[in-house]
């Protein structure tokens, strides 16, 4: 268990947590994104948080995958890909924040801000120079959140998931030099 603050901890996700993970993400992910999907996000949740995909993601080298706990309750997930390069910054020691999802009832409580502050501290300790992530353009509040924390727009990409509506596929890649 990693203690971020008196109320926030990170707990490593294990393969045997897959049933809880899929239940949690069915609630957390769909609350935020179900209107982006032709099937209300069912395919995404079932595929990305399945036991098989979890085993694959946990076996990947240089990755950290956690449940976010708030007041001892699991309220989200936080996944880091260490040594993941961003195009144009290949010379920088970089990491990618691959997933950060928090339950809608916990948003606005400073959890995301504290998690990113912790990530920056860990990155600096490990001599990383850059943190980057993808954020959906159709979630402008997320982009604004990262901007307030010093992240800048770098580029964009498009998701290719068939069940995702065409007009919400654009992702901005944002980054922060440490």
PyMOL commands that set and color helices and strands:
alter all, ss='L'
color gray80, all
select helices_A, chain A and resi 15-36+42-48+51-59+104-106+111-125+140-148+166-168
alter helices_A, ss='H'
color red, helices_A
select strands_A, chain A and resi 2-3+8-12+63-70+73-82+94-102+130-136+152-158+170-177
alter strands_A, ss='S'
color yellow, strands_A
deselect
rebuild
show_as cartoon
